[in-house]
Amino acid sequence: MQNEETTSASGVETSADALTPPTRKRPKPGERRVQILQALAAMLEQPGAERVTTAALAARLEVSEAALYRHFASKAQMFEGLIDFIEQSVFTLVNQILEREGATGAQQAAKILTLLVQFAERNPGMTRVMVGDALVYENERLQQRMNQFFDKIEATLRQVLRGAAAADGSATPSVDAQVRAAALTAFVVGQLQRFARSGFRRAPSEHLEATIALIV
C-alpha cells in the first residue's frame, strides 16, 4: 500500500506564470480514503508505537482531523478498512489454494499457513491488527472481527484436513481434523504475536518450512 510520486525537470521560466505556486491536486474520489489507510498502517509499523490518535494521523497526512472524518465516521471505521483489506487479501489467496487440483489436504494446509505468515511478514502494521495489539483501546467489535477471521481460518484448515485424516485411515477423521486445525491455527497466531512483540525483529517465517513439515 504505497504511493509513488514523480517529478520532472524544466528550464528557466521567464513569464509571470513561473512565479505562481503550483495548485495542489485534489485527490480523486476514494483516493483520500486509501491514503488514510496507508498512513494508519505505516504508523502501526513503528515498533513500540503507542495508540494511534486521529490527531497524529491527521498531522502525518498534513490535513485536519475534520478532513479525516469526511471519509471515515470514526477511527474504528478506519481500522475496519484495514481489516477489510486483510480479509479480502488473505481469503482471495486461500480460495486460490483450495481451487488448485492435485494437492492433498496436508499440502493445502501447509500452503495456507505459509500464506498467513508471509502476508504478516510483508505487512507488519497489519500484523498488529491481526493479533489485536493495535486494537486494545479500540472498539470491541474490531477484536471480534479478527477473532472471526481466525475462526474462519481454522474452519478452512479443518475442512482440508478431514479428507487427509480419512485417507490416513483414521476412525474419527472429523475429530482428528478439528484437533489438528486448532493446533495449526494456534501455531500461526503465536508466530504472528512473537513477530509483533519482538518489534518485528523475529521473522515469523524463521524455520517455517521445517516446522510445518513437523506439525502438518
GROMACS elastic network, one bead per residue, 0.5 to 0.9 nm:
[ bonds ]
;  ai    aj funct       b0    kb
    1    34     6  0.83221   500
    1    35     6  0.86749   500
    1    37     6  0.85933   500
    1    38     6  0.58354   500
    1    41     6  0.86099   500
    2    35     6  0.86231   500
    2    38     6  0.69130   500
    3    35     6  0.81953   500
    3    38     6  0.87276   500
   10    13     6  0.83018   500
   12    18     6  0.84950   500
   13    16     6  0.82860   500
   13    17     6  0.79461   500
   13    18     6  0.54929   500
   13    19     6  0.86598   500
   14    17     6  0.81522   500
   14    18     6  0.67308   500
   14    19     6  0.89558   500
   15    18     6  0.57661   500
   15    19     6  0.78356   500
   16    19     6  0.55572   500
   16    20     6  0.70924   500
   17    20     6  0.52304   500
   17    21     6  0.85293   500
   18    21     6  0.78217   500
   20    23     6  0.86474   500
   21    24     6  0.89684   500
   22    25     6  0.88077   500
   23    26     6  0.89166   500
   25    28     6  0.88634   500
   27    30     6  0.78918   500
   27    31     6  0.56754   500
   27    32     6  0.59773   500
   28    31     6  0.52700   500
   28    32     6  0.73410   500
   29    32     6  0.72288   500
   29    33     6  0.84449   500
   30    33     6  0.53185   500
   30    34     6  0.65661   500
   30    35     6  0.88784   500
   30    71     6  0.85100   500
   31    34     6  0.51885   500
   31    35     6  0.62690   500
   31    36     6  0.87441   500
   32    36     6  0.61576   500
   32    37     6  0.86706   500
   32    68     6  0.87513   500
   32    71     6  0.76046   500
   33    36     6  0.51599   500
   33    37     6  0.63723   500
   33    38     6  0.86392   500
   33    68     6  0.83698   500
   33    71     6  0.60663   500
   33    72     6  0.77858   500
   33    78     6  0.87334   500
   34    37     6  0.51707   500
   34    38     6  0.60766   500
   34    39     6  0.85833   500
   35    38     6  0.50137   500
   35    39     6  0.61217   500
   35    40     6  0.85925   500
   35    61     6  0.80996   500
   36    39     6  0.51641   500
   36    40     6  0.61967   500
   36    41     6  0.86667   500
   36    57     6  0.78152   500
   36    58     6  0.85001   500
   36    61     6  0.74837   500
   36    68     6  0.75225   500
   36    71     6  0.87862   500
   36    78     6  0.79305   500
   37    40     6  0.50419   500
   37    41     6  0.61214   500
   37    42     6  0.85183   500
   37    78     6  0.66405   500
   37    79     6  0.80477   500
   37    81     6  0.70328   500
   37    82     6  0.66735   500
   38    41     6  0.52008   500
   38    42     6  0.61382   500
   38    43     6  0.86746   500
   38    82     6  0.88791   500
   39    42     6  0.50376   500
   39    43     6  0.61830   500
   39    44     6  0.86662   500
   39    57     6  0.69769   500
   39    60     6  0.72707   500
   39    61     6  0.72415   500
   40    43     6  0.51835   500
   40    44     6  0.63390   500
   40    45     6  0.88667   500
   40    52     6  0.77855   500
   40    57     6  0.66597   500
   40    78     6  0.81119   500
   40    79     6  0.83512   500
   40    82     6  0.86412   500
   40   125     6  0.82463   500
   41    44     6  0.51270   500
   41    45     6  0.65052   500
   41    82     6  0.76552   500
   41   123     6  0.83072   500
   41   124     6  0.82507   500
   41   126     6  0.64944   500
   42    45     6  0.51641   500
   42    46     6  0.72948   500
   42   124     6  0.85967   500
   42   125     6  0.62864   500
   43    46     6  0.57745   500
   43    49     6  0.75440   500
   43    52     6  0.73087   500
   43    57     6  0.79865   500
   43    60     6  0.89168   500
   43   125     6  0.73244   500
   44    47     6  0.77393   500
   44    48     6  0.89262   500
   44    49     6  0.66395   500
   44    50     6  0.86817   500
   44    51     6  0.87191   500
   44    52     6  0.75652   500
   44   124     6  0.76022   500
   44   126     6  0.76164   500
   44   127     6  0.89545   500
   44   128     6  0.70502   500
   44   129     6  0.84697   500
   44   134     6  0.73304   500
   45    48     6  0.88382   500
   45    49     6  0.77885   500
   45   123     6  0.80586   500
   45   124     6  0.54196   500
   45   126     6  0.80367   500
   45   127     6  0.87419   500
   45   128     6  0.80408   500
   45   199     6  0.88065   500
   45   200     6  0.84201   500
   46    49     6  0.53272   500
   46    50     6  0.89557   500
   46   124     6  0.87284   500
   46   125     6  0.78221   500
   46   199     6  0.79534   500
   47   196     6  0.78903   500
   47   197     6  0.83301   500
   47   198     6  0.81817   500
   47   200     6  0.68940   500
   48   197     6  0.83412   500
   48   199     6  0.65374   500
   49    52     6  0.77112   500
   50    53     6  0.89612   500
   50   134     6  0.86683   500
   51   134     6  0.71135   500
   51   135     6  0.87236   500
   51   136     6  0.86639   500
   51   137     6  0.75465   500
   52    55     6  0.84344   500
   52    56     6  0.67519   500
   52    57     6  0.70938   500
   52   134     6  0.83301   500
   53    56     6  0.52771   500
   53    57     6  0.62459   500
   53    58     6  0.85861   500
   53    75     6  0.83433   500
   54    58     6  0.59214   500
   54    59     6  0.84258   500
   54    65     6  0.63528   500
   54    68     6  0.78798   500
   54    75     6  0.70162   500
   55    58     6  0.51620   500
   55    59     6  0.61572   500
   55    60     6  0.86766   500
   55    64     6  0.79473   500
   55    65     6  0.61189   500
   56    59     6  0.50352   500
   56    60     6  0.62129   500
   56    61     6  0.87382   500
   57    60     6  0.51551   500
   57    61     6  0.64346   500
   57    62     6  0.85527   500
   57    63     6  0.87585   500
   57    65     6  0.81209   500
   57    68     6  0.86341   500
   58    61     6  0.51490   500
   58    62     6  0.58813   500
   58    63     6  0.51796   500
   58    64     6  0.56040   500
   58    65     6  0.54286   500
   58    66     6  0.87599   500
   58    67     6  0.80012   500
   58    68     6  0.69104   500
   59    63     6  0.62885   500
   59    64     6  0.73701   500
   59    65     6  0.83410   500
   60    63     6  0.79091   500
   61    64     6  0.85450   500
   63    66     6  0.81878   500
   63    67     6  0.62634   500
   63    68     6  0.76726   500
   64    67     6  0.51658   500
   64    68     6  0.69190   500
   65    68     6  0.51601   500
   65    69     6  0.66066   500
   65    70     6  0.89572   500
   66    69     6  0.51391   500
   66    70     6  0.64731   500
   67    70     6  0.52297   500
   67    71     6  0.72255   500
   68    71     6  0.56298   500
   68    72     6  0.62582   500
   68    73     6  0.83569   500
   68    74     6  0.86068   500
   68    75     6  0.89102   500
   69    73     6  0.53403   500
   69    74     6  0.65630   500
   69    75     6  0.84420   500
   70    73     6  0.71374   500
   71    74     6  0.89958   500
   72    75     6  0.71242   500
   72    76     6  0.86373   500
   72    77     6  0.59840   500
   72    78     6  0.62819   500
   73    76     6  0.82250   500
   73    77     6  0.64221   500
   73    78     6  0.83342   500
   74    77     6  0.52304   500
   74    78     6  0.67741   500
   75    79     6  0.65005   500
   75    80     6  0.86368   500
   75   138     6  0.83345   500
   76    79     6  0.51361   500
   76    80     6  0.62029   500
   76    81     6  0.87045   500
   76   138     6  0.67064   500
   76   139     6  0.62483   500
   76   141     6  0.88647   500
   76   142     6  0.73894   500
   77    81     6  0.62850   500
   77    82     6  0.88765   500
   78    81     6  0.50453   500
   78    82     6  0.67209   500
   78    83     6  0.88814   500
   79    82     6  0.50608   500
   79    83     6  0.62864   500
   79    84     6  0.85847   500
   79   129     6  0.81161   500
   79   135     6  0.84307   500
   79   138     6  0.88713   500
   79   142     6  0.74362   500
   80    84     6  0.60277   500
   80    85     6  0.85726   500
   80   142     6  0.68572   500
   80   145     6  0.87145   500
   81    84     6  0.50557   500
   81    85     6  0.63834   500
   81    86     6  0.88085   500
   82    85     6  0.50580   500
   82    86     6  0.63109   500
   82    87     6  0.87256   500
   82   126     6  0.72507   500
   82   129     6  0.80338   500
   83    87     6  0.61103   500
   83    88     6  0.84924   500
   83   126     6  0.81303   500
   83   129     6  0.75661   500
   83   130     6  0.79943   500
   83   142     6  0.81824   500
   83   145     6  0.78899   500
   83   146     6  0.75472   500
   84    87     6  0.52155   500
   84    88     6  0.60432   500
   84    89     6  0.83907   500
   85    88     6  0.52956   500
   85    89     6  0.59078   500
   85    90     6  0.83997   500
   86    89     6  0.52982   500
   86    90     6  0.59865   500
   86    91     6  0.83251   500
   86   119     6  0.88353   500
   86   126     6  0.72963   500
   86   130     6  0.82139   500
   87    90     6  0.54028   500
   87    91     6  0.58520   500
   87    92     6  0.81055   500
   87   149     6  0.71692   500
   88    91     6  0.55553   500
   88    92     6  0.58264   500
   88    93     6  0.85676   500
   89    92     6  0.55314   500
   89    93     6  0.66156   500
   89    94     6  0.88388   500
   89   119     6  0.87128   500
   90    93     6  0.53660   500
   90    94     6  0.61193   500
   90    95     6  0.86989   500
   90   115     6  0.76240   500
   90   116     6  0.72023   500
   90   119     6  0.76757   500
   91    95     6  0.59343   500
   91    96     6  0.84147   500
   91   153     6  0.87420   500
   92    95     6  0.53393   500
   92    96     6  0.65057   500
   92    97     6  0.89738   500
   93    97     6  0.63798   500
   93    98     6  0.87811   500
   93   112     6  0.85505   500
   93   115     6  0.78644   500
   94    97     6  0.50805   500
   94    98     6  0.63435   500
   94    99     6  0.87228   500
   94   108     6  0.89731   500
   94   111     6  0.84957   500
   94   112     6  0.63116   500
   94   115     6  0.79001   500
   94   153     6  0.89925   500
   94   156     6  0.88208   500
   95    98     6  0.50137   500
   95    99     6  0.61292   500
   95   100     6  0.88038   500
   96    99     6  0.51371   500
   96   100     6  0.64766   500
   97   100     6  0.55549   500
   97   101     6  0.88580   500
   97   103     6  0.87557   500
   97   108     6  0.64596   500
   97   111     6  0.72581   500
   97   112     6  0.74465   500
   98   101     6  0.79686   500
   98   103     6  0.85778   500
   98   108     6  0.68301   500
   98   160     6  0.83172   500
  100   103     6  0.68088   500
  100   108     6  0.89828   500
  101   104     6  0.87689   500
  103   106     6  0.80953   500
  103   107     6  0.59095   500
  103   108     6  0.63499   500
  104   107     6  0.51317   500
  104   108     6  0.62572   500
  104   109     6  0.86383   500
  104   160     6  0.81085   500
  104   161     6  0.87466   500
  104   163     6  0.84710   500
  104   164     6  0.69692   500
  105   108     6  0.50835   500
  105   109     6  0.61410   500
  105   110     6  0.86146   500
  105   157     6  0.84413   500
  105   159     6  0.83816   500
  105   161     6  0.51336   500
  105   162     6  0.77236   500
  105   163     6  0.64470   500
  105   164     6  0.52265   500
  105   165     6  0.86852   500
  106   109     6  0.50834   500
  106   110     6  0.61983   500
  106   111     6  0.86825   500
  106   160     6  0.73013   500
  106   161     6  0.62522   500
  106   164     6  0.64197   500
  106   216     6  0.61730   500
  107   110     6  0.50849   500
  107   111     6  0.62426   500
  107   112     6  0.87058   500
  107   216     6  0.83191   500
  108   111     6  0.51010   500
  108   112     6  0.62337   500
  108   113     6  0.87437   500
  108   157     6  0.82513   500
  108   160     6  0.69212   500
  108   161     6  0.85350   500
  109   112     6  0.51409   500
  109   113     6  0.63359   500
  109   114     6  0.86629   500
  109   156     6  0.85217   500
  109   157     6  0.58310   500
  109   158     6  0.88715   500
  109   160     6  0.67703   500
  109   161     6  0.71861   500
  109   181     6  0.86874   500
  109   184     6  0.86707   500
  109   216     6  0.72605   500
  110   113     6  0.52433   500
  110   114     6  0.62098   500
  110   115     6  0.85893   500
  110   209     6  0.87334   500
  110   212     6  0.64198   500
  110   213     6  0.81485   500
  110   216     6  0.66226   500
  111   114     6  0.50283   500
  111   115     6  0.60096   500
  111   116     6  0.86960   500
  112   115     6  0.50093   500
  112   116     6  0.63352   500
  112   117     6  0.87413   500
  112   153     6  0.84958   500
  112   157     6  0.80127   500
  113   116     6  0.52975   500
  113   117     6  0.63489   500
  113   118     6  0.86649   500
  113   184     6  0.77828   500
  113   185     6  0.81248   500
  113   187     6  0.89849   500
  113   188     6  0.66296   500
  113   212     6  0.80818   500
  114   117     6  0.52069   500
  114   118     6  0.60459   500
  114   119     6  0.84722   500
  114   188     6  0.88843   500
  114   205     6  0.79214   500
  114   208     6  0.76506   500
  114   209     6  0.81991   500
  114   212     6  0.85228   500
  115   118     6  0.52124   500
  115   119     6  0.60212   500
  115   120     6  0.85865   500
  116   119     6  0.51891   500
  116   120     6  0.62326   500
  116   121     6  0.86367   500
  116   188     6  0.74688   500
  116   192     6  0.88652   500
  117   120     6  0.52141   500
  117   121     6  0.61428   500
  117   122     6  0.86827   500
  117   188     6  0.70092   500
  117   191     6  0.75990   500
  117   192     6  0.71369   500
  117   203     6  0.89521   500
  117   204     6  0.60187   500
  117   205     6  0.62151   500
  117   208     6  0.86169   500
  118   121     6  0.50525   500
  118   122     6  0.61756   500
  118   123     6  0.85263   500
  118   204     6  0.79076   500
  118   205     6  0.69798   500
  119   122     6  0.53076   500
  119   123     6  0.61296   500
  119   124     6  0.86830   500
  119   126     6  0.87207   500
  119   127     6  0.84126   500
  120   123     6  0.50248   500
  120   124     6  0.58614   500
  120   125     6  0.83391   500
  120   126     6  0.67143   500
  120   127     6  0.51514   500
  120   128     6  0.88977   500
  120   130     6  0.84662   500
  120   192     6  0.69198   500
  120   195     6  0.86475   500
  120   204     6  0.78970   500
  121   124     6  0.58910   500
  121   127     6  0.77159   500
  121   192     6  0.83729   500
  121   195     6  0.80519   500
  121   200     6  0.82775   500
  121   203     6  0.67107   500
  121   204     6  0.66155   500
  121   205     6  0.75584   500
  122   126     6  0.89379   500
  123   126     6  0.53303   500
  123   127     6  0.63916   500
  124   128     6  0.67480   500
  124   195     6  0.83379   500
  124   196     6  0.73430   500
  124   200     6  0.69809   500
  125   128     6  0.54659   500
  125   129     6  0.69007   500
  125   130     6  0.89884   500
  125   134     6  0.85964   500
  125   196     6  0.87184   500
  126   129     6  0.50594   500
  126   130     6  0.61769   500
  126   131     6  0.88061   500
  126   134     6  0.89462   500
  127   131     6  0.62424   500
  127   132     6  0.83576   500
  127   133     6  0.85547   500
  127   134     6  0.88906   500
  127   192     6  0.65490   500
  127   193     6  0.80086   500
  127   195     6  0.81418   500
  127   196     6  0.66918   500
  128   131     6  0.54812   500
  128   132     6  0.59734   500
  128   133     6  0.50844   500
  128   134     6  0.53057   500
  128   135     6  0.80990   500
  128   192     6  0.83304   500
  128   193     6  0.79852   500
  128   196     6  0.60707   500
  128   197     6  0.88515   500
  129   132     6  0.50382   500
  129   133     6  0.62286   500
  129   134     6  0.51827   500
  129   135     6  0.63756   500
  129   142     6  0.89307   500
  129   143     6  0.85008   500
  129   146     6  0.78947   500
  130   133     6  0.79096   500
  130   134     6  0.84109   500
  130   135     6  0.89422   500
  130   143     6  0.85631   500
  130   146     6  0.60654   500
  130   147     6  0.86546   500
  130   149     6  0.86144   500
  130   150     6  0.88245   500
  130   189     6  0.85685   500
  130   192     6  0.81115   500
  130   193     6  0.88680   500
  131   134     6  0.79947   500
  131   135     6  0.85911   500
  131   143     6  0.87272   500
  131   146     6  0.77218   500
  131   147     6  0.89585   500
  131   189     6  0.69747   500
  131   190     6  0.88088   500
  131   192     6  0.68217   500
  131   193     6  0.60233   500
  131   196     6  0.81387   500
  132   136     6  0.63995   500
  132   142     6  0.86178   500
  132   143     6  0.62880   500
  132   146     6  0.75744   500
  132   193     6  0.89117   500
  133   136     6  0.58706   500
  133   193     6  0.85232   500
  133   196     6  0.79933   500
  133   197     6  0.86697   500
  134   137     6  0.77273   500
  134   138     6  0.79387   500
  135   139     6  0.74047   500
  135   140     6  0.79837   500
  135   142     6  0.68859   500
  135   143     6  0.64577   500
  136   139     6  0.83112   500
  136   140     6  0.83353   500
  136   143     6  0.81499   500
  137   140     6  0.83985   500
  138   141     6  0.85434   500
  138   142     6  0.73031   500
  138   143     6  0.84224   500
  139   142     6  0.58149   500
  139   143     6  0.76401   500
  140   143     6  0.55254   500
  140   144     6  0.64945   500
  140   145     6  0.89165   500
  141   145     6  0.62114   500
  141   146     6  0.87930   500
  142   145     6  0.51606   500
  142   146     6  0.65495   500
  142   147     6  0.87348   500
  143   146     6  0.51260   500
  143   147     6  0.61585   500
  143   148     6  0.86151   500
  144   148     6  0.62070   500
  144   149     6  0.86149   500
  145   148     6  0.50172   500
  145   149     6  0.62046   500
  145   150     6  0.89101   500
  146   150     6  0.64944   500
  146   151     6  0.85630   500
  147   150     6  0.53963   500
  147   151     6  0.61764   500
  147   152     6  0.87032   500
  148   152     6  0.61184   500
  148   153     6  0.85798   500
  149   152     6  0.52351   500
  149   153     6  0.64016   500
  149   154     6  0.88079   500
  150   154     6  0.60981   500
  150   155     6  0.84900   500
  150   185     6  0.72666   500
  150   189     6  0.84224   500
  151   154     6  0.50855   500
  151   155     6  0.61694   500
  151   156     6  0.86364   500
  151   185     6  0.86029   500
  152   156     6  0.61506   500
  152   157     6  0.86258   500
  153   156     6  0.51275   500
  153   157     6  0.62728   500
  153   158     6  0.86040   500
  153   181     6  0.87187   500
  153   185     6  0.72643   500
  154   157     6  0.50815   500
  154   158     6  0.60765   500
  154   159     6  0.85813   500
  154   178     6  0.83484   500
  154   181     6  0.55372   500
  154   182     6  0.61682   500
  154   184     6  0.79215   500
  154   185     6  0.58522   500
  155   159     6  0.61851   500
  155   160     6  0.88755   500
  155   178     6  0.82632   500
  155   181     6  0.74692   500
  155   182     6  0.87907   500
  156   159     6  0.50647   500
  156   160     6  0.64732   500
  156   161     6  0.86179   500
  156   181     6  0.83211   500
  157   160     6  0.53320   500
  157   161     6  0.59948   500
  157   162     6  0.84954   500
  157   177     6  0.78834   500
  157   178     6  0.84025   500
  157   180     6  0.83599   500
  157   181     6  0.52817   500
  157   182     6  0.84393   500
  157   184     6  0.81439   500
  157   185     6  0.82321   500
  158   161     6  0.51965   500
  158   162     6  0.60241   500
  158   174     6  0.78947   500
  158   176     6  0.88298   500
  158   177     6  0.51093   500
  158   178     6  0.54157   500
  158   179     6  0.83306   500
  158   180     6  0.75038   500
  158   181     6  0.50704   500
  158   182     6  0.80461   500
  159   162     6  0.55078   500
  159   163     6  0.74652   500
  159   174     6  0.87219   500
  159   177     6  0.75309   500
  159   178     6  0.86344   500
  159   181     6  0.87094   500
  160   163     6  0.61025   500
  160   164     6  0.70257   500
  160   177     6  0.82059   500
  161   165     6  0.61161   500
  161   166     6  0.86015   500
  161   173     6  0.82946   500
  161   174     6  0.85192   500
  161   176     6  0.83048   500
  161   177     6  0.51713   500
  161   178     6  0.82450   500
  161   180     6  0.78441   500
  161   181     6  0.74109   500
  162   165     6  0.51932   500
  162   166     6  0.63023   500
  162   167     6  0.86559   500
  162   173     6  0.54356   500
  162   174     6  0.55678   500
  162   175     6  0.83495   500
  162   176     6  0.74137   500
  162   178     6  0.79491   500
  163   166     6  0.50924   500
  163   167     6  0.61122   500
  163   168     6  0.86135   500
  163   173     6  0.73833   500
  163   174     6  0.86971   500
  163   177     6  0.84005   500
  164   167     6  0.50558   500
  164   168     6  0.62558   500
  164   169     6  0.88810   500
  164   173     6  0.80545   500
  164   177     6  0.82237   500
  165   168     6  0.50835   500
  165   169     6  0.66142   500
  165   170     6  0.55308   500
  165   171     6  0.86372   500
  165   172     6  0.80097   500
  165   174     6  0.78276   500
  165   176     6  0.67080   500
  165   177     6  0.65579   500
  166   169     6  0.51713   500
  166   170     6  0.52778   500
  166   171     6  0.74975   500
  166   172     6  0.78064   500
  166   173     6  0.51861   500
  166   174     6  0.83852   500
  167   170     6  0.74297   500
  167   173     6  0.87796   500
  168   173     6  0.88087   500
  169   172     6  0.88038   500
  169   173     6  0.81436   500
  170   173     6  0.53198   500
  170   176     6  0.77182   500
  171   176     6  0.89827   500
  172   175     6  0.54941   500
  172   176     6  0.61910   500
  172   177     6  0.85991   500
  173   176     6  0.50780   500
  173   177     6  0.59247   500
  173   178     6  0.84555   500
  174   177     6  0.51555   500
  174   178     6  0.61202   500
  174   179     6  0.87241   500
  175   178     6  0.50686   500
  175   179     6  0.62724   500
  175   180     6  0.86342   500
  176   179     6  0.52735   500
  176   180     6  0.61815   500
  176   181     6  0.84937   500
  177   180     6  0.51903   500
  177   181     6  0.58812   500
  177   182     6  0.84736   500
  178   181     6  0.52134   500
  178   182     6  0.61965   500
  178   183     6  0.86801   500
  179   182     6  0.53184   500
  179   183     6  0.63321   500
  179   184     6  0.87697   500
  180   183     6  0.50729   500
  180   184     6  0.61265   500
  180   185     6  0.85673   500
  180   215     6  0.85322   500
  180   216     6  0.78647   500
  181   184     6  0.51444   500
  181   185     6  0.61058   500
  181   186     6  0.85270   500
  182   185     6  0.52153   500
  182   186     6  0.61588   500
  182   187     6  0.86061   500
  183   186     6  0.51123   500
  183   187     6  0.61693   500
  183   188     6  0.88635   500
  183   215     6  0.86717   500
  184   188     6  0.63802   500
  184   189     6  0.86751   500
  184   212     6  0.89241   500
  184   215     6  0.75520   500
  184   216     6  0.75950   500
  185   188     6  0.53109   500
  185   189     6  0.61966   500
  185   190     6  0.85199   500
  186   189     6  0.51876   500
  186   190     6  0.60734   500
  186   191     6  0.86855   500
  187   190     6  0.51143   500
  187   191     6  0.63215   500
  187   192     6  0.88186   500
  188   191     6  0.50282   500
  188   192     6  0.63226   500
  188   193     6  0.86375   500
  188   204     6  0.84322   500
  189   192     6  0.51611   500
  189   193     6  0.61451   500
  189   194     6  0.86559   500
  190   193     6  0.50456   500
  190   194     6  0.61428   500
  190   195     6  0.85452   500
  190   204     6  0.89189   500
  191   194     6  0.52721   500
  191   195     6  0.62428   500
  191   196     6  0.88154   500
  191   202     6  0.89507   500
  191   203     6  0.83134   500
  191   204     6  0.51256   500
  191   205     6  0.81171   500
  192   195     6  0.50277   500
  192   196     6  0.62878   500
  192   197     6  0.86213   500
  192   203     6  0.86795   500
  192   204     6  0.61088   500
  193   196     6  0.51975   500
  193   197     6  0.60265   500
  193   198     6  0.84080   500
  193   204     6  0.87979   500
  194   197     6  0.51749   500
  194   198     6  0.58958   500
  194   199     6  0.86943   500
  194   200     6  0.81975   500
  194   202     6  0.68760   500
  194   203     6  0.83960   500
  194   204     6  0.74015   500
  195   198     6  0.54070   500
  195   199     6  0.67878   500
  195   201     6  0.66342   500
  195   202     6  0.51870   500
  195   203     6  0.58087   500
  195   204     6  0.57226   500
  196   199     6  0.55007   500
  196   200     6  0.53124   500
  196   201     6  0.82713   500
  196   202     6  0.82982   500
  197   200     6  0.70505   500
  197   201     6  0.87320   500
  197   202     6  0.87371   500
  198   201     6  0.54346   500
  198   202     6  0.59263   500
  198   203     6  0.89361   500
  199   202     6  0.77864   500
  200   203     6  0.66498   500
  200   204     6  0.88147   500
  202   205     6  0.86057   500
  202   206     6  0.75035   500
  203   206     6  0.55516   500
  204   207     6  0.84379   500
  204   208     6  0.74402   500
  205   209     6  0.79551   500
  206   209     6  0.83625   500
  207   210     6  0.55752   500
  207   211     6  0.61115   500
  207   212     6  0.86541   500
  208   211     6  0.51064   500
  208   212     6  0.60201   500
  208   213     6  0.85097   500
  209   212     6  0.52599   500
  209   213     6  0.62228   500
  209   214     6  0.88345   500
  210   213     6  0.51301   500
  210   214     6  0.65227   500
  211   214     6  0.51611   500
  211   215     6  0.64059   500
  211   216     6  0.85230   500
  212   215     6  0.52394   500
  212   216     6  0.56020   500
  213   216     6  0.59148   500
